[in-house]
Amino acid sequence: MNRQITYLIEDIHAGRSIREFLQGKGYSRQNLIELKKYEDSILVDGEPRYMNYLLRARDLLTVQIHDEECSEKIPPVELPLDIVYEDADLLVVNKPAGMPIHPSLNNYDNSLANALAWYFEKQGKPFVFRCINRLDRDTSGLTIIAKHMVSAGILSSMVARREIHREYMAIVNGTVTPTEGTIDAPIARKGDSIIERVIDWERGERAVTHYRVLQYQNNLSLLSLHLETGRTHQIRVHMKYLGFPLIGDYLYNPDMTLIGRQALHSHRLTFLHPMTKERLDFVCYLPEDMLKALL
């Protein structure tokens, strides 16, 4: 995915090198290395410049991202794709339950990555799959896809700094009390399992989840949950630890009476745009299967 970005240099940035300026914009060291591979990647007033060039006020700095590789191991497949937002730097997609994020041994051609590969191929554009907030196969809702290496690097750094605010909705067994709280309990792999996770106070990595009860219905609780960390299966493991497991969770509460998958939905994403710094806020309400489970 090729992309051209321009910056009009203000007085406050005069005297800084191009490298320092771009690092201040969130470009990673790897981004700068990749940009140096092409002579026309960095231009000032239309002329190629090295990274150590000192900028002057009113300079027009142009960054041309040459991102022409393709994820060759991801076959394009025409699948339903619900794009909530798209611009030159990223997409926000509403992923359905049952769709894996990327291909795997038993899911080679039914993933979100396959659908996006087809979407870009149809437009004649190269595609590298760069998912920023990965969801479990059976978790529905909002996920961010970076379109090029720079937006991917900045968004990944934002995740690490907890600057992408994620709200989930879940349905759990029982009447959760108190009605709001914070779970701060470390998570680790369970024994030799490559999938299952448990609370482990000795080996686990710190995991923090904030929850709030939205509704009680038929001995079920509908929760809003904010992740402070992003451990594998964090919400599912934390709610089981509290004694209120998610309904339909084949690993941690395998009762499929009300729903055929874990009742977990990525409901809201709020973050600053990686390039423009505009505040973005996306909401995707409960899917039909979760609504029916509450009736």
C-alpha positions in Angstrom: 0.0 0.0 0.0 1.7 3.2 -1.2 1.1 6.4 0.7 2.3 10.0 0.4 2.3 12.2 3.5 3.2 15.9 3.6 4.3 18.1 6.5 4.6 21.9 6.4 7.5 22.6 8.9 6.5 25.1 11.6 9.0 27.4 13.3 9.1 25.2 16.4 10.6 22.3 14.4 13.2 24.4 12.5 16.7 23.1 13.1 15.6 19.5 13.7 16.8 16.8 11.5 14.3 14.9 9.4 15.0 11.8 11.5 14.2 13.7 14.8 11.1 15.2 13.3 9.7 11.9 12.1 10.6 10.1 15.3 8.5 12.8 17.0 5.6 11.9 14.8 5.8 8.3 16.0 7.8 6.8 13.1 9.8 3.8 14.4 13.4 3.0 13.9 12.4 0.2 11.5 10.2 2.6 9.6 13.1 5.0 9.0 15.3 2.1 7.9 12.7 1.0 5.4 12.2 4.6 4.1 15.9 4.9 3.3 15.7 2.1 0.8 14.2 4.4 -1.8 15.8 7.6 -3.0 12.5 9.4 -3.4 11.0 8.4 0.0 12.1 11.6 1.7 11.7 14.9 -0.2 12.0 18.5 1.0 10.4 20.9 -1.4 10.5 18.2 -4.0 14.2 17.3 -3.6 15.5 14.1 -2.1 17.2 14.5 1.3 19.0 12.4 3.8 17.6 11.8 7.3 20.2 14.1 8.8 19.0 17.1 6.8 18.2 20.0 9.1 14.7 21.3 8.4 13.8 25.0 8.1 10.6 26.8 8.8 8.1 26.6 5.8 9.9 23.5 4.3 7.5 21.1 2.7 8.6 17.6 3.9 7.1 14.8 1.8 7.3 11.1 2.9 6.5 8.6 0.3 5.8 5.1 1.7 6.6 2.3 -0.8 4.9 -0.7 0.7 4.6 -3.1 -2.2 5.0 -6.5 -0.5 2.1 -8.9 -0.3 1.2 -11.5 2.3 1.8 -14.4 -0.1 0.6 -17.1 2.4 -2.9 -15.5 2.7 -5.0 -16.6 -0.3 -7.7 -14.0 -1.3 -11.2 -15.3 -0.6 -14.5 -13.5 -1.2 -16.1 -13.4 2.2 -18.6 -11.0 3.9 -16.7 -7.9 5.1 -18.3 -5.2 7.3 -16.0 -2.1 7.0 -17.0 0.5 9.6 -14.3 3.0 8.6 -11.6 3.3 6.0 -9.0 5.9 4.9 -5.6 5.9 3.4 -3.9 4.7 6.7 -6.3 2.2 8.4 -9.5 0.3 8.4 -11.9 -0.5 11.2 -13.8 -3.7 10.6 -16.7 -5.3 12.4 -15.7 -9.0 12.6 -18.4 -11.6 12.9 -18.2 -14.4 15.5 -16.8 -17.6 14.0 -14.3 -15.8 11.7 -10.6 -16.3 12.7 -8.4 -13.2 12.4 -5.7 -15.0 10.3 -5.4 -18.3 8.5 -4.3 -21.4 10.5 -4.0 -25.1 10.1 -7.8 -25.8 10.1 -8.9 -22.3 9.0 -6.9 -21.7 5.8 -9.4 -19.8 3.8 -12.1 -18.4 6.1 -10.3 -15.7 8.0 -10.6 -11.9 8.2 -7.1 -11.8 6.5 -8.5 -13.8 3.6 -11.4 -11.5 3.2 -9.1 -8.4 3.2 -6.7 -10.0 0.8 -9.6 -10.4 -1.7 -10.8 -6.8 -1.0 -7.4 -5.3 -1.8 -6.8 -7.6 -4.8 -10.1 -6.5 -6.3 -8.7 -2.9 -6.2 -5.4 -4.0 -7.6 -3.5 -3.0 -4.5 -0.8 -4.9 -2.6 -1.8 -6.2 0.8 0.1 -7.1 4.0 -2.1 -8.1 6.9 -1.4 -5.9 9.9 -4.1 -6.4 12.5 -3.6 -4.1 15.6 -6.1 -5.5 18.2 -6.6 -9.2 17.5 -9.8 -10.9 18.5 -10.4 -14.5 19.3 -12.3 -16.4 16.5 -15.6 -16.4 18.4 -15.3 -12.9 19.7 -17.3 -10.4 17.5 -16.8 -6.7 16.9 -14.4 -4.0 16.1 -10.8 -4.5 15.1 -8.2 -2.1 13.5 -6.2 -3.0 10.4 -3.2 -0.8 9.5 -2.8 -0.2 5.8 1.0 0.5 5.7 4.1 0.0 7.7 4.1 3.5 9.3 0.5 3.5 10.5 1.1 -0.1 11.8 4.2 1.0 13.8 2.5 4.0 15.3 -0.7 2.1 16.2 1.3 -0.8 17.7 3.2 1.7 19.9 -0.2 3.2 20.9 -1.4 -0.2 22.0 1.8 -0.7 24.1 1.3 2.7 25.7 -2.4 1.9 26.3 -3.6 4.7 24.1 -6.1 2.7 22.3 -9.1 2.4 24.6 -11.1 -0.8 24.1 -14.6 -1.5 25.5 -16.1 -4.9 25.3 -19.6 -6.2 26.2 -20.0 -9.6 27.6 -22.8 -11.8 29.0 -21.9 -13.9 32.1 -23.7 -16.4 34.3 -25.0 -15.0 37.6 -25.7 -11.7 39.2 -22.4 -9.9 39.3 -21.7 -8.0 42.5 -20.5 -5.5 43.2 -21.9 -3.7 40.1 -18.6 -2.4 39.1 -15.0 -3.1 40.0 -11.4 -3.8 38.8 -9.9 -7.3 38.4 -6.1 -7.2 38.8 -4.9 -10.8 38.6 -2.0 -12.2 36.6 -2.6 -14.7 33.7 -0.4 -17.5 32.5 -0.7 -20.6 30.3 -2.4 -23.6 32.0 0.2 -26.4 32.3 1.3 -27.6 28.8 -1.7 -26.2 27.0 -1.0 -23.8 24.1 -4.5 -22.4 24.3 -6.0 -22.4 27.8 -5.0 -19.7 30.4 -5.4 -19.5 34.2 -4.8 -17.1 37.0 -1.3 -17.7 38.2 0.1 -15.5 41.0 3.7 -16.8 40.6 4.2 -17.1 36.8 1.5 -14.9 35.4 1.8 -11.6 33.6 -0.1 -8.7 35.1 -3.6 -8.3 33.7 -6.1 -5.6 34.6 -9.8 -5.5 33.6 -12.4 -2.9 34.7 -16.0 -3.9 34.6 -19.5 -2.4 35.0 -22.9 -4.1 35.1 -25.2 -2.7 32.5 -28.2 -5.0 32.9 -29.5 -8.1 34.9 -31.7 -10.5 33.1 -32.7 -14.1 33.9 -29.8 -14.8 36.2 -27.4 -13.3 33.6 -25.4 -10.1 33.7 -24.6 -7.9 30.7 -21.3 -6.2 31.4 -19.2 -3.4 29.9 -15.5 -4.1 30.3 -12.4 -1.9 29.7 -9.0 -3.6 29.2 -6.0 -1.9 30.7 -3.8 -4.8 29.5 -4.3 -7.2 26.6 -3.5 -10.7 27.7 -4.8 -13.7 25.8 -8.3 -14.6 26.9 -8.1 -11.9 29.6 -11.8 -11.2 30.0 -12.8 -14.8 29.8 -10.2 -15.9 32.4 -10.9 -12.9 34.7 -14.7 -13.4 34.8 -14.3 -17.1 35.5 -11.9 -16.2 38.3 -14.7 -14.0 39.8 -17.1 -16.8 39.6 -19.1 -15.3 36.7 -18.0 -17.1 33.5 -19.0 -16.0 30.0 -21.9 -18.0 28.7 -21.1 -20.2 25.7 -17.4 -20.3 26.4 -16.2 -23.7 25.1 -13.0 -23.5 27.1 -14.0 -21.9 30.4 -17.8 -22.6 30.7 -18.9 -25.1 28.0 -22.7 -24.6 28.3 -24.1 -23.7 24.9 -27.7 -23.6 26.0 -28.2 -19.9 25.2 -25.5 -19.2 22.6 -23.0 -21.2 20.6 -19.9 -19.2 21.3 -18.5 -17.1 24.1 -20.7 -14.1 24.5 -18.0 -11.4 24.0 -18.2 -8.4 21.7 -15.6 -5.7 20.9 -18.1 -2.8 21.4 -16.1 0.4 21.2 -12.7 1.6 20.1 -11.4 5.1 20.9 -8.0 6.4 19.8 -6.1 9.2 18.0 -5.6 8.7 14.3 -1.9 7.6 13.8 -1.2 10.3 11.1 -3.6 13.2 11.7 -4.0 12.8 15.5 -7.8 13.3 15.0 -9.8 11.6 17.8 -11.7 8.6 16.4 -14.5 6.9 18.2 -16.3 3.8 16.9 -19.2 1.9 18.4 -20.7 -1.4 17.3 -23.7 -2.6 19.2 -24.5 -6.2 20.3 -24.9 -8.8 17.5 -28.2 -10.7 17.2 -27.0 -13.9 18.9 -26.1 -12.0 22.1 -29.3 -10.0 22.1 -31.3 -13.3 21.8 -29.4 -14.8 24.7 -30.6 -12.0 27.0 -34.3 -12.5 26.2 
